[in-house]
Amino acid sequence: MSVLVDSNSRVIVQGATGKEGRFHTAQMRAFGTNVVGGVSPGKGGADQDGVPIYNTVTDAVAATGANVAGVFVPPPFAADAIMEAAAAGVALTVCITEGIPVLDMIRATAFVKSTGTRLLGANCPGIVTPAQCKVGIIPNHINKPGPVGIVGRSGTLTYEVIQGLGLAGMGQTTSVGVGGDPVMGLRFVDVLRLFAGDEETRVVVMIGEIGGSDEEDAAAWITASGFAKPVVAFISGRTAPPGKRMGHAGAIISGNRGTAQSKIEALTAAGAAIADTIEDVVRLTAERLETRVA
Amino acid sequence: MKLLEYQAKQRFAAAGIDIPAGRLARTGDEAAAVARELGRIAVKAQVPIGGRGKAGGIAVVDTPEDARREAERILALRIRGYPVHALWCEQALAIDHELYLGITLDRDRGRLVLIVSASGGMDIEQVAESAPEKVVKIWPDPFAGPQPYEIRQLAFAALAHAEALRERAGQLVTGLVRAGTRLYALAVAHDALTCEINPLVLTPQGTLVAGDGKLEIDENAEYRHQDLVAELSGDQGDADRAGEDPYEAEARRRGLTYVHLDGYVGCIGNGAGLVMNTLDLVKQHGGEPADFLDVGGGAGAEKVRNALEMVLLDPNVRGVFINIFGGITRGDEVARGIVAARDQLHITKPLVVRMTGTNEAEGRQILEAAGIVPATSATEAARTIVALTAGGQS
């Protein structure tokens, strides 16, 4: 099993004819994703590398039965693309675009909530269910099927964990990158809830970073909901000096809120195992898988 | 992008929010002239940081002589690292009561939050901590915006905590609804992530006047506000950011996400989380990071070259650790940038490159052909760069 995407996912790519959209459409298809179409206003009717292009998401959904949309359109148009996909009724929209104005995302997330669509991102690496479906930009070759559910904020650090686990022989049910924007779709808690309902996910690895309070919220939810699966957590930015904005909006410490220490304490209290390094993530995950088997 | 007080207030005024009459002054003489024109004035340091009142950056004066003397004193200050280049001199307000009116981003709710408190002034943060019920909030629908009834409810709830204002609540609420509606529209029109009036001064005449102004614009939305960006870079420019770290200022000019640190191992990576982890790894292996530099997603060869050049500007840097996990960023592009930088800039300091992910094989080939052997893991790379840069000489 898996969460959010699987071999039944029929994917369209919004912005498929742009530089990034085209490159990653090809990567997704090489992975084995069932990419059924692309959307590029004004280019409807075209065929790009064997993928039919439509003018609107509604046209694409009507013609292909698509149920997942990947958004690769530039920041000024991305929030509109997210809303277009939700209005067309896809089950999941994955927005990769980085740099979308916050007020646009406030409107887009509010709109998406009023529909039945789930939104992942924006500014996220996407989602992979190994051997079945990838939507986004996570490198193809690192993913393999297995019993670990991964959810991470930082894209590249999530890749590190996927690769580290994979090299040690541990594959994933699904890897989900929620992204680092201040206003976003699915959060840690939402993804943990999905993993709770996925029988094949036996251990969850959570990759957090300083800033915000999503890790603390996840810890509170783990305790409150009685989440039964072992959680291995890794927090980056432990040595970051307070008050310095480390890259995107997510990673800033203000006061005690959002420090690595506060996140580690909250997650420890919730029973999660804290990894100090990627190597630790691998070791702690392996230990928990063995315990579960025994 | 943070506006200075006077820049924010000019926008408040244009939106129909009352501000005290004022002028900008850059010398003691100019401040004295404003005092001659406006009478009793407040002389206020224009710095992009809070806490200036407590740091001595504000003085209320009655005469042109005092205005000159205080202006010269404040212009010589450095407020939390920021030198003072400009003073906003405005008519001193007669204050009956200080309120708070602000809009900011609430990440947890994913909306703007509109906040009113009857306990405005310098200690609003303490009030929010110790008596949160006195700081009342609403989260307007992002499509409809705040409706008058919502702000009315908010205002009555906030005023219920101020005994002294109870009799005038009806009249005050009308003013707060007007100011709140206008401030929210202003925030949305400017893509503001923070838009705040603290204190919002209630004068003895019963009017509400902005005693201070804070406006911070979303960097992602600057493309929609080119006029404003141009205007501010002329007025605020490098002069008013002179308190900034010179390396960080240079990085900003180069369009790079860079934070200057105290160590000697240059660090470059793609993705904030990965770069933070790169810093953590350097520290775990006994080294001290010199910087945080995130080339971001999809960085091409030129950006990587620019990044390497930037990091090496700091003479404390003894070697550079480049940590790339390709996703939307491609290994071959990064490798080309590294090789170009090394050749063009004649870099002789050690470079340790760890590269994996999208187009990894092509990237390794380019690096190896140029005589740079990439490390296989981030841990190994951290150990190598720390060993190569240990020993003190730079």
Interface residues (C-beta under 8 A of the other chain):
Chain A: E20 H24 Q27 P75 P76 I96 E98 G99 I100 P101 V102 L103 D104 M105 I106 R107 T109 A110 F111 P125 G136 I137 I138 P139 I142 G152 R153 S154 G155 T156 L157 T158 Y159 E160 Q163 G180 P182 V183 M184 I207 E209 I210 G212 S213 D217 S236 G237 R238 T239 A240 P241 K244 R245 M246 G247 H248 G250 A251 D276 T277 I278 E279
Chain B: L105 R107 D108 G110 R111 L112 D141 P142 F143 V188 D191 L193 D218 N220 A221 Y223 R224 T257 V259 L261 G269 N270 G271 A272 G273 L274 V275 M276 N277 L279 D280 L281 K283 Q284 P289 F292 D294 G296 G297 G298 F325 G326 G327 I328 T356 G357 T358 E360 A378 T379
